[in-house]
Amino acid sequence: MEDQVTQYSSTSAPQETIDIATAQKQDEALIAVQWLLKERGVRARRDHTINLGLSADRPDAARWPHRPPVLRSRLTRRPPELVVHAPSGRRTVTVTAEPHGGYLVRLHTAPVPQMIGRQRPEKVVELILAAAPVMHRAWP
């Protein structure tokens, strides 16, 4: 069966939250693409976004003056991204590993992201190199 490259249009914002196990699986998939890019002289990095919210609620100070505040925290994770920058520093490609088993490739020169099956990460690399074969090469 030949791996298909399809156009993918997401109606939801890429601000979904994930658990740590999902983040690790997606990161492993991105590592495979990053190694293939590195072999071809393309610099890429993996970005992880974690939001941490901290708050303290003080009980009624008049009734409970010696009671300490109630501390709360909130942690949310976003899906990891593989980012390729041009030598000028401009972001040119963003790759995410989708939970249903594929790569979502956003070429910043293309209007619509493309979905590629996770079984063949080399197709992601071919797409990146075909989009701008010279721009992404590692600079000295």
HELIX and SHEET records of a PDB file:
HELIX    1   1 ILE A   20  GLU A   39  1                                  20    
HELIX    2   2 PRO A  121  ALA A  131  1                                  11    
SHEET    1   A 6 VAL A   5  GLN A   7  0                                        
SHEET    2   A 6 GLN A 114  GLY A 117 -1                                        
SHEET    3   A 6 GLY A 102  LEU A 107 -1                                        
SHEET    4   A 6 ARG A  91  ALA A  97 -1                                        
SHEET    5   A 6 GLU A  81  HIS A  85 -1                                        
SHEET    6   A 6 ARG A  45  ASP A  47 -1                                        
SHEET    1   B 2 ILE A  50  ASP A  57  0                                        
SHEET    2   B 2 VAL A  70  ARG A  77 -1                                        
END                                                                             
